[in-house]
Amino acid sequence: MSDHVHDENCEHDHDEAVFIVTDEDGNEHEMVLVYTFESNDRAYAVLLDRNDPEDDGVIFRVEEEGEDEILVNIEDDQEWETVMKVYEELAALENDNG
């Protein structure tokens, strides 16, 4: 484990993947990518609100559009249940190891 402290005195960049996500009420939120995982040959991203990290995370499916990757809402109930099960298993493993 490194003794390096990541703060404003670092001499290297700490690039955060920040996305602007609009909620169902039309409010924009700065979301930070904190985790990615795969399930059934699809990629998923977990994002947290940059200004409220204690709030629940949001999971999106990651799709390729040309050379870009875009975040897509998961609207299929079966896909959502599968993704949540995989994410909960990964989170439990992380908690056991952390």
C-alpha positions, 0 to 999 in steps of 0.5 A: 500500500502506498503512503502517498496522500492524494490532495491539492499538493499532488504533483500529478493529475487526478482525473475524475470521470464527471457526467452531467445527469438530468433526473426525472424532475429536470434537475442536473447533477454532477455525477462521478464514475466510481465503479464499472462492472460487466454482466451478460457481456454488457458493461455497467457504470456506478455513479455517485452525486459529486455534491452528495456522495452519501446519496445512493449511487446510480447504475447505467448501462454503458453502450458504444456509439461510434467511438464514444461511450454513452450512459443509458438508463436500464428500463428492462425490469429483468435486466435491472434485477440481474444487474442489481444482484451482480452489483450487490454480490460485488459490493459484498465481496468488496466489503469483505475484502476492505 
